Amino acid sequence: MPLNLAQPEYPTGWTLIFLAWLVASIATLGALFLGEIMGYTPCVLCWYQRIAMFPLVLIMAAGLFPFDPRVVRYALPLALVGWVLAMFHWGVASGLIPESITPCSQGVPCSVEQIVWFGFLTLPMLSVLAFSLIIALLLITHFKASK
C-alpha cells in the first residue's frame, strides 16, 4: 500500500516544522563551518545568536518524531530572542546603533563585517533572515494547528 502523505498522520504542520528545522540546521552548520573550518572568530553578539539557534535544531527535531504541534511553544520564544539579538547586531554592523553600547568590549568587534556576499549580504543579515523564516514557519504552524 503506497504511503499517502495527505493523511492526517502527516499534517501540514509537520512539513512546516520540518522546514523550520531545516533552516535552523543550515544556519547551525553554516555557523560551525565558518567558525571551525574557515577560522572566523565570532563576536559576542554572534555567540548569543548561536546560543539561541543551536538548541532550535534539537527542540524542533524532538517535535517532529512523533509530531507534536506544541513544539511551537518551546521553539518560538528562543527564536524570538535570537531574532531580537540578530536585529540588534544588524543595526550595530550597519552603523545604526553605536558600538559603544554593545557587549563587544573584547575580542572581535561586533561592527566588523567579516563576510559580505554579493556586495550586501552580511552574516547579521543572514541571521535575521534565518530567525525571521523560522518564526514565520512556527507562527503558521501555530495558527494552522489551532483551527
Secondary structure, 3 states (H helix, E strand, C coil): CCCCCCCCCCCHHHHHHHHHHHHHHHHHHHHHHHHHHCCCCCCHHHHHHHHHHHHHHHHHHHHHCCECCCHHHHHHHHHHHHHHHHHHHHHHHCCCCCHHHCCCCCCCCCCCCCCEECCCEEHHHHHHHHHHHHHHHHHHHHHHHCC
